[in-house]
Amino acid sequence: MQYYKAEDVMQLTGAKINKAYEIIRNLNKKYKKRFPECELLQGKVPKWYFHEAMGLKEEGVEENEAQTKSEA
């Protein structure tokens, strides 16, 4: 599984470092409620979950969709 660190969250959201850590903490709390059996890494958030929670498409998905449409 791939993770975002606070620096990545800063880049993606434009937030400062403290806010990035707050976002990660909040997302990890929600993740733990959804998947109680999972262990989480402090200061990191799974990439797929970050994208889902923030309403973003995963990296490369947009490119693959555009390529598939152009081939059709």
N, CA, C and O atoms as a Tripos MOL2 file, in Angstrom:
@<TRIPOS>MOLECULE
protein
  288   287    72     0     0
PROTEIN
NO_CHARGES

@<TRIPOS>ATOM
      1 N           0.8510   -1.1650    0.0000 N.3       1 MET1
      2 CA          0.0000    0.0000    0.0000 C.3       1 MET1
      3 C           0.9010    1.2340    0.0000 C.2       1 MET1
      4 O           1.9320    1.2640    0.6720 O.2       1 MET1
      5 N           0.5010    2.2400   -0.7570 N.am      2 GLN2
      6 CA          1.2630    3.4780   -0.8200 C.3       2 GLN2
      7 C           0.6270    4.5270    0.0800 C.2       2 GLN2
      8 O          -0.5900    4.5500    0.2640 O.2       2 GLN2
      9 N           1.4600    5.3880    0.6320 N.am      3 TYR3
     10 CA          1.0060    6.3770    1.5960 C.3       3 TYR3
     11 C           1.4400    7.7820    1.1930 C.2       3 TYR3
     12 O           2.4360    7.9690    0.4930 O.2       3 TYR3
     13 N           0.6650    8.7650    1.6550 N.am      4 TYR4
     14 CA          1.0720   10.1600    1.5790 C.3       4 TYR4
     15 C           1.5900   10.5660    2.9420 C.2       4 TYR4
     16 O           1.0220   10.1880    3.9670 O.2       4 TYR4
     17 N           2.6760   11.3430    2.9590 N.am      5 LYS5
     18 CA          3.1890   11.9400    4.1780 C.3       5 LYS5
     19 C           2.6780   13.3780    4.2390 C.2       5 LYS5
     20 O           2.0430   13.8510    3.2970 O.2       5 LYS5
     21 N           2.9480   14.0630    5.3250 N.am      6 ALA6
     22 CA          2.4680   15.4280    5.5170 C.3       6 ALA6
     23 C           2.9470   16.3480    4.3880 C.2       6 ALA6
     24 O           2.2020   17.2240    3.9480 O.2       6 ALA6
     25 N           4.1710   16.1580    3.9240 N.am      7 GLU7
     26 CA          4.7030   16.9930    2.8450 C.3       7 GLU7
     27 C           3.8870   16.8120    1.5630 C.2       7 GLU7
     28 O           3.6530   17.7730    0.8310 O.2       7 GLU7
     29 N           3.4580   15.5860    1.2980 N.am      8 ASP8
     30 CA          2.6330   15.3110    0.1180 C.3       8 ASP8
     31 C           1.2700   15.9800    0.2470 C.2       8 ASP8
     32 O           0.7620   16.5710   -0.7060 O.2       8 ASP8
     33 N           0.6800   15.8790    1.4490 N.am      9 VAL9
     34 CA         -0.6230   16.4870    1.7000 C.3       9 VAL9
     35 C          -0.5200   18.0090    1.5550 C.2       9 VAL9
     36 O          -1.4410   18.6560    1.0570 O.2       9 VAL9
     37 N           0.6150   18.5760    1.9980 N.am     10 MET10
     38 CA          0.8360   20.0100    1.8380 C.3      10 MET10
     39 C           0.7960   20.4040    0.3720 C.2      10 MET10
     40 O           0.1430   21.3820    0.0070 O.2      10 MET10
     41 N           1.4860   19.6510   -0.4640 N.am     11 GLN11
     42 CA          1.5320   19.9460   -1.9000 C.3      11 GLN11
     43 C           0.1550   19.8130   -2.5450 C.2      11 GLN11
     44 O          -0.2400   20.6540   -3.3520 O.2      11 GLN11
     45 N          -0.5610   18.7740   -2.1930 N.am     12 LEU12
     46 CA         -1.8530   18.5020   -2.8170 C.3      12 LEU12
     47 C          -2.9430   19.4740   -2.3860 C.2      12 LEU12
     48 O          -3.8440   19.7820   -3.1660 O.2      12 LEU12
     49 N          -2.8660   19.9590   -1.1470 N.am     13 THR13
     50 CA         -3.9280   20.8080   -0.6210 C.3      13 THR13
     51 C          -3.5510   22.2790   -0.5230 C.2      13 THR13
     52 O          -4.4240   23.1440   -0.4590 O.2      13 THR13
     53 N          -2.2560   22.5620   -0.5100 N.am     14 GLY14
     54 CA         -1.8040   23.9350   -0.3170 C.3      14 GLY14
     55 C          -1.8090   24.3480    1.1430 C.2      14 GLY14
     56 O          -1.6440   25.5260    1.4580 O.2      14 GLY14
     57 N          -1.9940   23.3940    2.0270 N.am     15 ALA15
     58 CA         -2.0480   23.6680    3.4670 C.3      15 ALA15
     59 C          -0.6320   23.7720    4.0330 C.2      15 ALA15
     60 O           0.3350   23.3220    3.4190 O.2      15 ALA15
     61 N          -0.5380   24.3650    5.1960 N.am     16 LYS16
     62 CA          0.7370   24.4140    5.9170 C.3      16 LYS16
     63 C           0.9290   23.0800    6.6310 C.2      16 LYS16
     64 O           0.0140   22.2580    6.6840 O.2      16 LYS16
     65 N           2.1300   22.8700    7.1800 N.am     17 ILE17
     66 CA          2.4960   21.5730    7.7530 C.3      17 ILE17
     67 C           1.5680   21.1620    8.9010 C.2      17 ILE17
     68 O           1.1640   20.0020    8.9690 O.2      17 ILE17
     69 N           1.2250   22.0790    9.7980 N.am     18 ASN18
     70 CA          0.3510   21.7230   10.9230 C.3      18 ASN18
     71 C          -1.0210   21.2790   10.4300 C.2      18 ASN18
     72 O          -1.5870   20.3170   10.9510 O.2      18 ASN18
     73 N          -1.5550   21.9690    9.4370 N.am     19 LYS19
     74 CA         -2.8600   21.6110    8.8820 C.3      19 LYS19
     75 C          -2.7730   20.2590    8.1600 C.2      19 LYS19
     76 O          -3.7090   19.4610    8.2200 O.2      19 LYS19
     77 N          -1.6610   20.0060    7.4860 N.am     20 ALA20
     78 CA         -1.4820   18.7270    6.7950 C.3      20 ALA20
     79 C          -1.5190   17.5700    7.7940 C.2      20 ALA20
     80 O          -2.1480   16.5440    7.5340 O.2      20 ALA20
     81 N          -0.8450   17.7340    8.9390 N.am     21 TYR21
     82 CA         -0.8840   16.6930    9.9700 C.3      21 TYR21
     83 C          -2.2930   16.5460   10.5460 C.2      21 TYR21
     84 O          -2.7230   15.4360   10.8580 O.2      21 TYR21
     85 N          -3.0050   17.6530   10.6860 N.am     22 GLU22
     86 CA         -4.3810   17.5940   11.1840 C.3      22 GLU22
     87 C          -5.2780   16.8360   10.2040 C.2      22 GLU22
     88 O          -6.1100   16.0270   10.6150 O.2      22 GLU22
     89 N          -5.1050   17.0990    8.9220 N.am     23 ILE23
     90 CA         -5.8710   16.3820    7.8930 C.3      23 ILE23
     91 C          -5.5910   14.8860    7.9820 C.2      23 ILE23
     92 O          -6.5150   14.0740    7.9410 O.2      23 ILE23
     93 N          -4.3240   14.5230    8.1010 N.am     24 ILE24
     94 CA         -3.9420   13.1130    8.1960 C.3      24 ILE24
     95 C          -4.5570   12.4750    9.4360 C.2      24 ILE24
     96 O          -5.0970   11.3710    9.3590 O.2      24 ILE24
     97 N          -4.4840   13.1520   10.5730 N.am     25 ARG25
     98 CA         -5.0780   12.6040   11.8080 C.3      25 ARG25
     99 C          -6.5740   12.3700   11.6350 C.2      25 ARG25
    100 O          -7.0890   11.3130   12.0010 O.2      25 ARG25
    101 N          -7.2730   13.3610   11.0750 N.am     26 ASN26
    102 CA         -8.7220   13.2320   10.8900 C.3      26 ASN26
    103 C          -9.0690   12.1100    9.9200 C.2      26 ASN26
    104 O          -9.9950   11.3390   10.1690 O.2      26 ASN26
    105 N          -8.3410   12.0160    8.8270 N.am     27 LEU27
    106 CA         -8.6080   10.9440    7.8630 C.3      27 LEU27
    107 C          -8.3030    9.5760    8.4770 C.2      27 LEU27
    108 O          -9.0290    8.6130    8.2300 O.2      27 LEU27
    109 N          -7.2420    9.4840    9.2690 N.am     28 ASN28
    110 CA         -6.9070    8.2020    9.8990 C.3      28 ASN28
    111 C          -7.9510    7.7840   10.9320 C.2      28 ASN28
    112 O          -8.2090    6.5910   11.0940 O.2      28 ASN28
    113 N          -8.5590    8.7460   11.6360 N.am     29 LYS29
    114 CA         -9.6430    8.4190   12.5700 C.3      29 LYS29
    115 C         -10.8250    7.8190   11.8120 C.2      29 LYS29
    116 O         -11.4050    6.8190   12.2350 O.2      29 LYS29
    117 N         -11.1740    8.4450   10.6870 N.am     30 LYS30
    118 CA        -12.2890    7.9400    9.8780 C.3      30 LYS30
    119 C         -11.9530    6.5820    9.2650 C.2      30 LYS30
    120 O         -12.8080    5.7010    9.1760 O.2      30 LYS30
    121 N         -10.7020    6.4250    8.8450 N.am     31 TYR31
    122 CA        -10.2500    5.1610    8.2720 C.3      31 TYR31
    123 C         -10.3610    4.0410    9.3000 C.2      31 TYR31
    124 O         -10.8030    2.9340    8.9910 O.2      31 TYR31
    125 N          -9.9480    4.3510   10.5370 N.am     32 LYS32
    126 CA         -9.9750    3.3460   11.6110 C.3      32 LYS32
    127 C         -11.4100    2.9340   11.9450 C.2      32 LYS32
    128 O         -11.6610    1.7740   12.2700 O.2      32 LYS32
    129 N         -12.3610    3.8890   11.8670 N.am     33 LYS33
    130 CA        -13.7630    3.5370   12.1050 C.3      33 LYS33
    131 C         -14.2850    2.6320   10.9970 C.2      33 LYS33
    132 O         -15.0660    1.7170   11.2530 O.2      33 LYS33
    133 N         -13.8580    2.8860    9.7850 N.am     34 ARG34
    134 CA        -14.3170    2.1090    8.6290 C.3      34 ARG34
    135 C         -13.6580    0.7290    8.5800 C.2      34 ARG34
    136 O         -14.2950   -0.2560    8.2060 O.2      34 ARG34
    137 N         -12.3910    0.6650    8.9560 N.am     35 PHE35
    138 CA        -11.6260   -0.5830    8.9360 C.3      35 PHE35
    139 C         -10.9650   -0.7890   10.2990 C.2      35 PHE35
    140 O          -9.7580   -0.5880   10.4320 O.2      35 PHE35
    141 N         -11.7380   -1.1880   11.3160 N.am     36 PRO36
    142 CA        -11.1930   -1.2670   12.6830 C.3      36 PRO36
    143 C         -10.0580   -2.2800   12.8560 C.2      36 PRO36
    144 O          -9.2590   -2.1470   13.7820 O.2      36 PRO36
    145 N          -9.9740   -3.2690   11.9990 N.am     37 GLU37
    146 CA         -8.9400   -4.2950   12.1550 C.3      37 GLU37
    147 C          -7.5830   -3.8610   11.5980 C.2      37 GLU37
    148 O          -6.5840   -4.5450   11.8210 O.2      37 GLU37
    149 N          -7.5300   -2.7460   10.8830 N.am     38 CYS38
    150 CA         -6.2840   -2.2910   10.2520 C.3      38 CYS38
    151 C          -5.4060   -1.5090   11.2140 C.2      38 CYS38
    152 O          -5.8910   -0.8110   12.1040 O.2      38 CYS38
    153 N          -4.1150   -1.6420   11.0120 N.am     39 GLU39
    154 CA         -3.1350   -0.8310   11.7360 C.3      39 GLU39
    155 C          -2.7470    0.3290   10.8230 C.2      39 GLU39
    156 O          -2.6040    0.1590    9.6130 O.2      39 GLU39
    157 N          -2.5810    1.4990   11.4120 N.am     40 LEU40
    158 CA         -2.2110    2.6820   10.6450 C.3      40 LEU40
    159 C          -0.8290    3.1560   11.0270 C.2      40 LEU40
    160 O          -0.3510    2.8890   12.1290 O.2      40 LEU40
    161 N          -0.1910    3.8590   10.1130 N.am     41 LEU41
    162 CA          1.1110    4.4450   10.3800 C.3      41 LEU41
    163 C           0.9110    5.9070   10.7490 C.2      41 LEU41
    164 O           0.2720    6.6570   10.0110 O.2      41 LEU41
    165 N           1.4480    6.3050   11.8740 N.am     42 GLN42
    166 CA          1.2880    7.6770   12.3400 C.3      42 GLN42
    167 C           1.9580    8.6400   11.3560 C.2      42 GLN42
    168 O           3.0940    8.4200   10.9370 O.2      42 GLN42
    169 N           1.2540    9.6930   10.9990 N.am     43 GLY43
    170 CA          1.7990   10.7050   10.1020 C.3      43 GLY43
    171 C           1.7020   10.3580    8.6380 C.2      43 GLY43
    172 O           2.2630   11.0610    7.7970 O.2      43 GLY43
    173 N           0.9950    9.2760    8.3110 N.am     44 LYS44
    174 CA          0.8120    8.8730    6.9220 C.3      44 LYS44
    175 C          -0.6320    8.4670    6.7030 C.2      44 LYS44
    176 O          -1.3020    8.0060    7.6270 O.2      44 LYS44
    177 N          -1.1110    8.6400    5.4780 N.am     45 VAL45
    178 CA         -2.4750    8.2550    5.1280 C.3      45 VAL45
    179 C          -2.4120    7.4730    3.8120 C.2      45 VAL45
    180 O          -1.6860    7.8660    2.8990 O.2      45 VAL45
    181 N          -3.1620    6.3760    3.7030 N.am     46 PRO46
    182 CA         -3.1600    5.6310    2.4460 C.3      46 PRO46
    183 C          -3.5850    6.5320    1.2850 C.2      46 PRO46
    184 O          -4.5520    7.2850    1.3980 O.2      46 PRO46
    185 N          -2.8600    6.4490    0.1730 N.am     47 LYS47
    186 CA         -3.1390    7.3160   -0.9780 C.3      47 LYS47
    187 C          -4.5640    7.1420   -1.4830 C.2      47 LYS47
    188 O          -5.2600    8.1240   -1.7420 O.2      47 LYS47
    189 N          -4.9980    5.8900   -1.6230 N.am     48 TRP48
    190 CA         -6.3290    5.6630   -2.1890 C.3      48 TRP48
    191 C          -7.4060    6.2740   -1.3010 C.2      48 TRP48
    192 O          -8.4000    6.8070   -1.7950 O.2      48 TRP48
    193 N          -7.2010    6.1940    0.0180 N.am     49 TYR49
    194 CA         -8.1970    6.7230    0.9420 C.3      49 TYR49
    195 C          -8.1940    8.2490    0.9270 C.2      49 TYR49
    196 O          -9.2530    8.8710    1.0020 O.2      49 TYR49
    197 N          -7.0290    8.8460    0.8330 N.am     50 PHE50
    198 CA         -6.9330   10.2980    0.7280 C.3      50 PHE50
    199 C          -7.7020   10.7810   -0.4910 C.2      50 PHE50
    200 O          -8.4930   11.7200   -0.4020 O.2      50 PHE50
    201 N          -7.4700   10.1380   -1.6290 N.am     51 HIS51
    202 CA         -8.1530   10.5260   -2.8690 C.3      51 HIS51
    203 C          -9.6610   10.3550   -2.7380 C.2      51 HIS51
    204 O         -10.4260   11.2180   -3.1680 O.2      51 HIS51
    205 N         -10.0840    9.2540   -2.1500 N.am     52 GLU52
    206 CA        -11.5190    8.9990   -1.9660 C.3      52 GLU52
    207 C         -12.1420   10.0510   -1.0460 C.2      52 GLU52
    208 O         -13.1910   10.6090   -1.3660 O.2      52 GLU52
    209 N         -11.5130   10.3200    0.0740 N.am     53 ALA53
    210 CA        -12.0510   11.2590    1.0620 C.3      53 ALA53
    211 C         -12.0690   12.6940    0.5450 C.2      53 ALA53
    212 O         -12.9660   13.4660    0.8870 O.2      53 ALA53
    213 N         -11.0890   13.0530   -0.2730 N.am     54 MET54
    214 CA        -10.9940   14.4160   -0.7790 C.3      54 MET54
    215 C         -11.7310   14.5960   -2.1120 C.2      54 MET54
    216 O         -11.7700   15.6990   -2.6580 O.2      54 MET54
    217 N         -12.3100   13.5190   -2.6260 N.am     55 GLY55
    218 CA        -13.0480   13.6060   -3.8820 C.3      55 GLY55
    219 C         -12.1550   13.7740   -5.1000 C.2      55 GLY55
    220 O         -12.5490   14.3910   -6.0890 O.2      55 GLY55
    221 N         -10.9490   13.2200   -5.0220 N.am     56 LEU56
    222 CA         -9.9870   13.3170   -6.1230 C.3      56 LEU56
    223 C          -9.8910   11.9790   -6.8340 C.2      56 LEU56
    224 O         -10.1760   10.9310   -6.2550 O.2      56 LEU56
    225 N          -9.4890   12.0260   -8.0870 N.am     57 LYS57
    226 CA         -9.2090   10.7810   -8.7910 C.3      57 LYS57
    227 C          -7.7910   10.3630   -8.4610 C.2      57 LYS57
    228 O          -6.9300   11.2030   -8.1970 O.2      57 LYS57
    229 N          -7.5530    9.0670   -8.4760 N.am     58 GLU58
    230 CA         -6.2090    8.5730   -8.1850 C.3      58 GLU58
    231 C          -5.2730    8.9390   -9.3230 C.2      58 GLU58
    232 O          -5.7020    9.1330  -10.4610 O.2      58 GLU58
    233 N          -3.9710    9.0310   -8.9980 N.am     59 GLU59
    234 CA         -2.9720    9.3500   -9.9960 C.3      59 GLU59
    235 C          -3.0050    8.3300  -11.1190 C.2      59 GLU59
    236 O          -3.0690    7.1260  -10.8720 O.2      59 GLU59
    237 N          -2.9610    8.8080  -12.3420 N.am     60 GLY60
    238 CA         -2.9220    7.9240  -13.4880 C.3      60 GLY60
    239 C          -4.2880    7.4910  -13.9790 C.2      60 GLY60
    240 O          -4.4000    7.0360  -15.1170 O.2      60 GLY60
    241 N          -5.3270    7.6100  -13.1760 N.am     61 VAL61
    242 CA         -6.6600    7.1770  -13.5900 C.3      61 VAL61
    243 C          -7.1750    8.0740  -14.7060 C.2      61 VAL61
    244 O          -7.7270    7.5830  -15.6910 O.2      61 VAL61
    245 N          -7.0000    9.3810  -14.5610 N.am     62 GLU62
    246 CA         -7.4570   10.3150  -15.5880 C.3      62 GLU62
    247 C          -6.7500   10.0450  -16.9000 C.2      62 GLU62
    248 O          -7.3760   10.0700  -17.9600 O.2      62 GLU62
    249 N          -5.4410    9.7840  -16.8420 N.am     63 GLU63
    250 CA         -4.6780    9.5060  -18.0530 C.3      63 GLU63
    251 C          -5.1720    8.2370  -18.7230 C.2      63 GLU63
    252 O          -5.3180    8.2020  -19.9440 O.2      63 GLU63
    253 N          -5.4340    7.1860  -17.9410 N.am     64 ASN64
    254 CA         -5.9120    5.9240  -18.4940 C.3      64 ASN64
    255 C          -7.2910    6.0870  -19.1200 C.2      64 ASN64
    256 O          -7.5570    5.5280  -20.1840 O.2      64 ASN64
    257 N          -8.1750    6.8530  -18.4670 N.am     65 GLU65
    258 CA         -9.5200    7.0760  -19.0040 C.3      65 GLU65
    259 C          -9.4570    7.8400  -20.3180 C.2      65 GLU65
    260 O         -10.1800    7.5140  -21.2590 O.2      65 GLU65
    261 N          -8.5950    8.8590  -20.3940 N.am     66 ALA66
    262 CA         -8.4590    9.6520  -21.6170 C.3      66 ALA66
    263 C          -7.9180    8.7930  -22.7470 C.2      66 ALA66
    264 O          -8.3630    8.9100  -23.8890 O.2      66 ALA66
    265 N          -6.9590    7.9300  -22.4330 N.am     67 GLN67
    266 CA         -6.3670    7.0610  -23.4380 C.3      67 GLN67
    267 C          -7.4040    6.0460  -23.9350 C.2      67 GLN67
    268 O          -7.4690    5.7760  -25.1340 O.2      67 GLN67
    269 N          -8.2030    5.4890  -23.0490 N.am     68 THR68
    270 CA         -9.2330    4.5260  -23.4220 C.3      68 THR68
    271 C         -10.2790    5.1810  -24.3190 C.2      68 THR68
    272 O         -10.7140    4.5760  -25.2980 O.2      68 THR68
    273 N         -10.6830    6.3970  -24.0030 N.am     69 LYS69
    274 CA        -11.6860    7.1040  -24.8100 C.3      69 LYS69
    275 C         -11.1480    7.4070  -26.2050 C.2      69 LYS69
    276 O         -11.8870    7.3100  -27.1850 O.2      69 LYS69
    277 N          -9.8620    7.7760  -26.3080 N.am     70 SER70
    278 CA         -9.2910    8.1070  -27.6000 C.3      70 SER70
    279 C          -9.1190    6.8720  -28.4720 C.2      70 SER70
    280 O          -9.1160    6.9780  -29.6980 O.2      70 SER70
    281 N          -8.9750    5.6970  -27.8530 N.am     71 GLU71
    282 CA         -8.8310    4.4560  -28.6120 C.3      71 GLU71
    283 C         -10.1680    3.9680  -29.1380 C.2      71 GLU71
    284 O         -10.2110    3.2410  -30.1310 O.2      71 GLU71
    285 N         -11.2650    4.3560  -28.4890 N.am     72 ALA72
    286 CA        -12.5920    3.8670  -28.8710 C.3      72 ALA72
    287 C         -13.1330    4.5220  -30.1220 C.2      72 ALA72
    288 O         -14.2410    4.2040  -30.5550 O.2      72 ALA72
@<TRIPOS>BOND
     1     1     2 1
     2     2     3 1
     3     3     4 2
     4     3     5 am
     5     5     6 1
     6     6     7 1
     7     7     8 2
     8     7     9 am
     9     9    10 1
    10    10    11 1
    11    11    12 2
    12    11    13 am
    13    13    14 1
    14    14    15 1
    15    15    16 2
    16    15    17 am
    17    17    18 1
    18    18    19 1
    19    19    20 2
    20    19    21 am
    21    21    22 1
    22    22    23 1
    23    23    24 2
    24    23    25 am
    25    25    26 1
    26    26    27 1
    27    27    28 2
    28    27    29 am
    29    29    30 1
    30    30    31 1
    31    31    32 2
    32    31    33 am
    33    33    34 1
    34    34    35 1
    35    35    36 2
    36    35    37 am
    37    37    38 1
    38    38    39 1
    39    39    40 2
    40    39    41 am
    41    41    42 1
    42    42    43 1
    43    43    44 2
    44    43    45 am
    45    45    46 1
    46    46    47 1
    47    47    48 2
    48    47    49 am
    49    49    50 1
    50    50    51 1
    51    51    52 2
    52    51    53 am
    53    53    54 1
    54    54    55 1
    55    55    56 2
    56    55    57 am
    57    57    58 1
    58    58    59 1
    59    59    60 2
    60    59    61 am
    61    61    62 1
    62    62    63 1
    63    63    64 2
    64    63    65 am
    65    65    66 1
    66    66    67 1
    67    67    68 2
    68    67    69 am
    69    69    70 1
    70    70    71 1
    71    71    72 2
    72    71    73 am
    73    73    74 1
    74    74    75 1
    75    75    76 2
    76    75    77 am
    77    77    78 1
    78    78    79 1
    79    79    80 2
    80    79    81 am
    81    81    82 1
    82    82    83 1
    83    83    84 2
    84    83    85 am
    85    85    86 1
    86    86    87 1
    87    87    88 2
    88    87    89 am
    89    89    90 1
    90    90    91 1
    91    91    92 2
    92    91    93 am
    93    93    94 1
    94    94    95 1
    95    95    96 2
    96    95    97 am
    97    97    98 1
    98    98    99 1
    99    99   100 2
   100    99   101 am
   101   101   102 1
   102   102   103 1
   103   103   104 2
   104   103   105 am
   105   105   106 1
   106   106   107 1
   107   107   108 2
   108   107   109 am
   109   109   110 1
   110   110   111 1
   111   111   112 2
   112   111   113 am
   113   113   114 1
   114   114   115 1
   115   115   116 2
   116   115   117 am
   117   117   118 1
   118   118   119 1
   119   119   120 2
   120   119   121 am
   121   121   122 1
   122   122   123 1
   123   123   124 2
   124   123   125 am
   125   125   126 1
   126   126   127 1
   127   127   128 2
   128   127   129 am
   129   129   130 1
   130   130   131 1
   131   131   132 2
   132   131   133 am
   133   133   134 1
   134   134   135 1
   135   135   136 2
   136   135   137 am
   137   137   138 1
   138   138   139 1
   139   139   140 2
   140   139   141 am
   141   141   142 1
   142   142   143 1
   143   143   144 2
   144   143   145 am
   145   145   146 1
   146   146   147 1
   147   147   148 2
   148   147   149 am
   149   149   150 1
   150   150   151 1
   151   151   152 2
   152   151   153 am
   153   153   154 1
   154   154   155 1
   155   155   156 2
   156   155   157 am
   157   157   158 1
   158   158   159 1
   159   159   160 2
   160   159   161 am
   161   161   162 1
   162   162   163 1
   163   163   164 2
   164   163   165 am
   165   165   166 1
   166   166   167 1
   167   167   168 2
   168   167   169 am
   169   169   170 1
   170   170   171 1
   171   171   172 2
   172   171   173 am
   173   173   174 1
   174   174   175 1
   175   175   176 2
   176   175   177 am
   177   177   178 1
   178   178   179 1
   179   179   180 2
   180   179   181 am
   181   181   182 1
   182   182   183 1
   183   183   184 2
   184   183   185 am
   185   185   186 1
   186   186   187 1
   187   187   188 2
   188   187   189 am
   189   189   190 1
   190   190   191 1
   191   191   192 2
   192   191   193 am
   193   193   194 1
   194   194   195 1
   195   195   196 2
   196   195   197 am
   197   197   198 1
   198   198   199 1
   199   199   200 2
   200   199   201 am
   201   201   202 1
   202   202   203 1
   203   203   204 2
   204   203   205 am
   205   205   206 1
   206   206   207 1
   207   207   208 2
   208   207   209 am
   209   209   210 1
   210   210   211 1
   211   211   212 2
   212   211   213 am
   213   213   214 1
   214   214   215 1
   215   215   216 2
   216   215   217 am
   217   217   218 1
   218   218   219 1
   219   219   220 2
   220   219   221 am
   221   221   222 1
   222   222   223 1
   223   223   224 2
   224   223   225 am
   225   225   226 1
   226   226   227 1
   227   227   228 2
   228   227   229 am
   229   229   230 1
   230   230   231 1
   231   231   232 2
   232   231   233 am
   233   233   234 1
   234   234   235 1
   235   235   236 2
   236   235   237 am
   237   237   238 1
   238   238   239 1
   239   239   240 2
   240   239   241 am
   241   241   242 1
   242   242   243 1
   243   243   244 2
   244   243   245 am
   245   245   246 1
   246   246   247 1
   247   247   248 2
   248   247   249 am
   249   249   250 1
   250   250   251 1
   251   251   252 2
   252   251   253 am
   253   253   254 1
   254   254   255 1
   255   255   256 2
   256   255   257 am
   257   257   258 1
   258   258   259 1
   259   259   260 2
   260   259   261 am
   261   261   262 1
   262   262   263 1
   263   263   264 2
   264   263   265 am
   265   265   266 1
   266   266   267 1
   267   267   268 2
   268   267   269 am
   269   269   270 1
   270   270   271 1
   271   271   272 2
   272   271   273 am
   273   273   274 1
   274   274   275 1
   275   275   276 2
   276   275   277 am
   277   277   278 1
   278   278   279 1
   279   279   280 2
   280   279   281 am
   281   281   282 1
   282   282   283 1
   283   283   284 2
   284   283   285 am
   285   285   286 1
   286   286   287 1
   287   287   288 2
@<TRIPOS>SUBSTRUCTURE
     1 MET1         2 RESIDUE 1 A MET
     2 GLN2         6 RESIDUE 1 A GLN
     3 TYR3        10 RESIDUE 1 A TYR
     4 TYR4        14 RESIDUE 1 A TYR
     5 LYS5        18 RESIDUE 1 A LYS
     6 ALA6        22 RESIDUE 1 A ALA
     7 GLU7        26 RESIDUE 1 A GLU
     8 ASP8        30 RESIDUE 1 A ASP
     9 VAL9        34 RESIDUE 1 A VAL
    10 MET10       38 RESIDUE 1 A MET
    11 GLN11       42 RESIDUE 1 A GLN
    12 LEU12       46 RESIDUE 1 A LEU
    13 THR13       50 RESIDUE 1 A THR
    14 GLY14       54 RESIDUE 1 A GLY
    15 ALA15       58 RESIDUE 1 A ALA
    16 LYS16       62 RESIDUE 1 A LYS
    17 ILE17       66 RESIDUE 1 A ILE
    18 ASN18       70 RESIDUE 1 A ASN
    19 LYS19       74 RESIDUE 1 A LYS
    20 ALA20       78 RESIDUE 1 A ALA
    21 TYR21       82 RESIDUE 1 A TYR
    22 GLU22       86 RESIDUE 1 A GLU
    23 ILE23       90 RESIDUE 1 A ILE
    24 ILE24       94 RESIDUE 1 A ILE
    25 ARG25       98 RESIDUE 1 A ARG
    26 ASN26      102 RESIDUE 1 A ASN
    27 LEU27      106 RESIDUE 1 A LEU
    28 ASN28      110 RESIDUE 1 A ASN
    29 LYS29      114 RESIDUE 1 A LYS
    30 LYS30      118 RESIDUE 1 A LYS
    31 TYR31      122 RESIDUE 1 A TYR
    32 LYS32      126 RESIDUE 1 A LYS
    33 LYS33      130 RESIDUE 1 A LYS
    34 ARG34      134 RESIDUE 1 A ARG
    35 PHE35      138 RESIDUE 1 A PHE
    36 PRO36      142 RESIDUE 1 A PRO
    37 GLU37      146 RESIDUE 1 A GLU
    38 CYS38      150 RESIDUE 1 A CYS
    39 GLU39      154 RESIDUE 1 A GLU
    40 LEU40      158 RESIDUE 1 A LEU
    41 LEU41      162 RESIDUE 1 A LEU
    42 GLN42      166 RESIDUE 1 A GLN
    43 GLY43      170 RESIDUE 1 A GLY
    44 LYS44      174 RESIDUE 1 A LYS
    45 VAL45      178 RESIDUE 1 A VAL
    46 PRO46      182 RESIDUE 1 A PRO
    47 LYS47      186 RESIDUE 1 A LYS
    48 TRP48      190 RESIDUE 1 A TRP
    49 TYR49      194 RESIDUE 1 A TYR
    50 PHE50      198 RESIDUE 1 A PHE
    51 HIS51      202 RESIDUE 1 A HIS
    52 GLU52      206 RESIDUE 1 A GLU
    53 ALA53      210 RESIDUE 1 A ALA
    54 MET54      214 RESIDUE 1 A MET
    55 GLY55      218 RESIDUE 1 A GLY
    56 LEU56      222 RESIDUE 1 A LEU
    57 LYS57      226 RESIDUE 1 A LYS
    58 GLU58      230 RESIDUE 1 A GLU
    59 GLU59      234 RESIDUE 1 A GLU
    60 GLY60      238 RESIDUE 1 A GLY
    61 VAL61      242 RESIDUE 1 A VAL
    62 GLU62      246 RESIDUE 1 A GLU
    63 GLU63      250 RESIDUE 1 A GLU
    64 ASN64      254 RESIDUE 1 A ASN
    65 GLU65      258 RESIDUE 1 A GLU
    66 ALA66      262 RESIDUE 1 A ALA
    67 GLN67      266 RESIDUE 1 A GLN
    68 THR68      270 RESIDUE 1 A THR
    69 LYS69      274 RESIDUE 1 A LYS
    70 SER70      278 RESIDUE 1 A SER
    71 GLU71      282 RESIDUE 1 A GLU
    72 ALA72      286 RESIDUE 1 A ALA
